[in-house]
Amino acid sequence: MRKILFCITMVMAFGLTLQAKPDKNFYVFLCFGQSNMEGNARPEQQDVEGISDRFQMMAAVDFARTGRKMGEWYTAVPPLCREGNGLTPADYFGRTLVYNLPKKVRVGVINVAVGGCKIEAFMQDKIAEYAQTAPVWMKGILAAYDNDPYQRLLDMARKAQEKGVIKGILMHQGESNTGEADWPDKVKTVYDRLLADLGLKAENVPLLAGEVVIAGGRGVCVAHNPVINRLPSVIPTAHVISAEGCTSGPDNLHFDAAGYRELGTRYAETMLPLLGVKNVLRRP
């Protein structure tokens, strides 16, 4: 009888081990930032059709209207951040990746972003005070993440590690820190903390950071782009994504739909060679 129980126990343990093993061909990317990472432009028809089920998103909040549940994976039909948001760089980042990667590879994104927030909203020693002093219009967004966007991103990332492998971190943030010389150091604090909390190595998980709207020099926060371009000198595994020529809306602060498509594609064109893809193709 003891031998039978031992065998049953060993079989169950073996089964659980197999079940818990992450899929090395499921590439996960963490996305965070402010309104341009949330996505400000309304998706157009082309943006909601023909999305491969190889491109997945994990909901970081519940989506009441569509029934998406926090912590669950879904085909990456926009919006990817929260209900009411629009296209983000993550949309065409993921689509371009699956277009170029082998069919056995799936891509997943997790998007936690807070419109108008400073980088301090993702710093663990700053968020408590930041949430208390945030403007009224931002408080509801912060509340959706239990007033701790970093912790929500971390919780979702840990859950994602049960299924796949984190391959990179995408950021679009800085408008609310425009011109602040210490911004790259603050970004490094967030990046390093994520790597440490998730048991990751920088050389395996690069940081991709997009420039803010340029609009021919009329971008409201264009003065921050030189600061963004300092990131690789502070974070050796950081890569800056150019926003030159990416079209924007009339506010010259947010990209329009075409701008998000182009910027997201550029994120992918930067990431794919880091994944070993030599000849990157643009989606038709």
URZI-V89093 format. One record per residue. N is the residue number from 0. RES is the residue in one small letter. SS is DSSP state (a for helix, b for strand, c for the rest). Layout:
n:N res:RES ss:SS
n:N res:RES ss:SS
This chain:
n:0 res:m ss:c
n:1 res:r ss:a
n:2 res:k ss:a
n:3 res:i ss:a
n:4 res:l ss:a
n:5 res:f ss:a
n:6 res:c ss:a
n:7 res:i ss:a
n:8 res:t ss:a
n:9 res:m ss:a
n:10 res:v ss:a
n:11 res:m ss:a
n:12 res:a ss:a
n:13 res:f ss:a
n:14 res:g ss:a
n:15 res:l ss:a
n:16 res:t ss:a
n:17 res:l ss:a
n:18 res:q ss:a
n:19 res:a ss:a
n:20 res:k ss:c
n:21 res:p ss:c
n:22 res:d ss:c
n:23 res:k ss:c
n:24 res:n ss:c
n:25 res:f ss:b
n:26 res:y ss:b
n:27 res:v ss:b
n:28 res:f ss:b
n:29 res:l ss:b
n:30 res:c ss:b
n:31 res:f ss:b
n:32 res:g ss:b
n:33 res:q ss:c
n:34 res:s ss:a
n:35 res:n ss:a
n:36 res:m ss:a
n:37 res:e ss:a
n:38 res:g ss:c
n:39 res:n ss:c
n:40 res:a ss:b
n:41 res:r ss:c
n:42 res:p ss:c
n:43 res:e ss:c
n:44 res:q ss:a
n:45 res:q ss:a
n:46 res:d ss:a
n:47 res:v ss:c
n:48 res:e ss:c
n:49 res:g ss:c
n:50 res:i ss:c
n:51 res:s ss:c
n:52 res:d ss:c
n:53 res:r ss:c
n:54 res:f ss:b
n:55 res:q ss:b
n:56 res:m ss:b
n:57 res:m ss:b
n:58 res:a ss:c
n:59 res:a ss:c
n:60 res:v ss:c
n:61 res:d ss:c
n:62 res:f ss:b
n:63 res:a ss:c
n:64 res:r ss:c
n:65 res:t ss:c
n:66 res:g ss:c
n:67 res:r ss:b
n:68 res:k ss:c
n:69 res:m ss:c
n:70 res:g ss:c
n:71 res:e ss:c
n:72 res:w ss:b
n:73 res:y ss:b
n:74 res:t ss:b
n:75 res:a ss:c
n:76 res:v ss:c
n:77 res:p ss:c
n:78 res:p ss:c
n:79 res:l ss:c
n:80 res:c ss:c
n:81 res:r ss:c
n:82 res:e ss:c
n:83 res:g ss:c
n:84 res:n ss:c
n:85 res:g ss:c
n:86 res:l ss:b
n:87 res:t ss:c
n:88 res:p ss:a
n:89 res:a ss:a
n:90 res:d ss:a
n:91 res:y ss:a
n:92 res:f ss:a
n:93 res:g ss:a
n:94 res:r ss:a
n:95 res:t ss:a
n:96 res:l ss:a
n:97 res:v ss:a
n:98 res:y ss:a
n:99 res:n ss:a
n:100 res:l ss:c
n:101 res:p ss:c
n:102 res:k ss:c
n:103 res:k ss:c
n:104 res:v ss:c
n:105 res:r ss:b
n:106 res:v ss:b
n:107 res:g ss:b
n:108 res:v ss:b
n:109 res:i ss:b
n:110 res:n ss:b
n:111 res:v ss:b
n:112 res:a ss:b
n:113 res:v ss:c
n:114 res:g ss:c
n:115 res:g ss:c
n:116 res:c ss:c
n:117 res:k ss:c
n:118 res:i ss:a
n:119 res:e ss:a
n:120 res:a ss:a
n:121 res:f ss:a
n:122 res:m ss:c
n:123 res:q ss:c
n:124 res:d ss:c
n:125 res:k ss:c
n:126 res:i ss:a
n:127 res:a ss:a
n:128 res:e ss:a
n:129 res:y ss:a
n:130 res:a ss:a
n:131 res:q ss:a
n:132 res:t ss:a
n:133 res:a ss:c
n:134 res:p ss:c
n:135 res:v ss:a
n:136 res:w ss:a
n:137 res:m ss:a
n:138 res:k ss:a
n:139 res:g ss:a
n:140 res:i ss:a
n:141 res:l ss:a
n:142 res:a ss:a
n:143 res:a ss:a
n:144 res:y ss:c
n:145 res:d ss:c
n:146 res:n ss:c
n:147 res:d ss:c
n:148 res:p ss:a
n:149 res:y ss:a
n:150 res:q ss:a
n:151 res:r ss:a
n:152 res:l ss:a
n:153 res:l ss:a
n:154 res:d ss:a
n:155 res:m ss:a
n:156 res:a ss:a
n:157 res:r ss:a
n:158 res:k ss:a
n:159 res:a ss:a
n:160 res:q ss:c
n:161 res:e ss:c
n:162 res:k ss:c
n:163 res:g ss:c
n:164 res:v ss:b
n:165 res:i ss:b
n:166 res:k ss:b
n:167 res:g ss:b
n:168 res:i ss:b
n:169 res:l ss:b
n:170 res:m ss:b
n:171 res:h ss:b
n:172 res:q ss:c
n:173 res:g ss:c
n:174 res:e ss:a
n:175 res:s ss:a
n:176 res:n ss:a
n:177 res:t ss:c
n:178 res:g ss:c
n:179 res:e ss:c
n:180 res:a ss:c
n:181 res:d ss:c
n:182 res:w ss:a
n:183 res:p ss:a
n:184 res:d ss:a
n:185 res:k ss:a
n:186 res:v ss:a
n:187 res:k ss:a
n:188 res:t ss:a
n:189 res:v ss:a
n:190 res:y ss:a
n:191 res:d ss:a
n:192 res:r ss:a
n:193 res:l ss:a
n:194 res:l ss:a
n:195 res:a ss:a
n:196 res:d ss:a
n:197 res:l ss:a
n:198 res:g ss:c
n:199 res:l ss:c
n:200 res:k ss:c
n:201 res:a ss:a
n:202 res:e ss:a
n:203 res:n ss:a
n:204 res:v ss:c
n:205 res:p ss:b
n:206 res:l ss:b
n:207 res:l ss:b
n:208 res:a ss:b
n:209 res:g ss:b
n:210 res:e ss:c
n:211 res:v ss:c
n:212 res:v ss:c
n:213 res:i ss:c
n:214 res:a ss:a
n:215 res:g ss:a
n:216 res:g ss:a
n:217 res:r ss:c
n:218 res:g ss:c
n:219 res:v ss:c
n:220 res:c ss:c
n:221 res:v ss:a
n:222 res:a ss:a
n:223 res:h ss:a
n:224 res:n ss:a
n:225 res:p ss:a
n:226 res:v ss:a
n:227 res:i ss:a
n:228 res:n ss:c
n:229 res:r ss:c
n:230 res:l ss:a
n:231 res:p ss:a
n:232 res:s ss:a
n:233 res:v ss:a
n:234 res:i ss:c
n:235 res:p ss:c
n:236 res:t ss:c
n:237 res:a ss:b
n:238 res:h ss:b
n:239 res:v ss:b
n:240 res:i ss:b
n:241 res:s ss:c
n:242 res:a ss:c
n:243 res:e ss:c
n:244 res:g ss:c
n:245 res:c ss:c
n:246 res:t ss:c
n:247 res:s ss:b
n:248 res:g ss:c
n:249 res:p ss:c
n:250 res:d ss:c
n:251 res:n ss:c
n:252 res:l ss:c
n:253 res:h ss:c
n:254 res:f ss:b
n:255 res:d ss:c
n:256 res:a ss:a
n:257 res:a ss:a
n:258 res:g ss:a
n:259 res:y ss:a
n:260 res:r ss:a
n:261 res:e ss:a
n:262 res:l ss:a
n:263 res:g ss:a
n:264 res:t ss:a
n:265 res:r ss:a
n:266 res:y ss:a
n:267 res:a ss:a
n:268 res:e ss:a
n:269 res:t ss:a
n:270 res:m ss:a
n:271 res:l ss:a
n:272 res:p ss:a
n:273 res:l ss:a
n:274 res:l ss:c
n:275 res:g ss:c
n:276 res:v ss:c
n:277 res:k ss:c
n:278 res:n ss:c
n:279 res:v ss:c
n:280 res:l ss:c
n:281 res:r ss:c
n:282 res:r ss:c
n:283 res:p ss:c
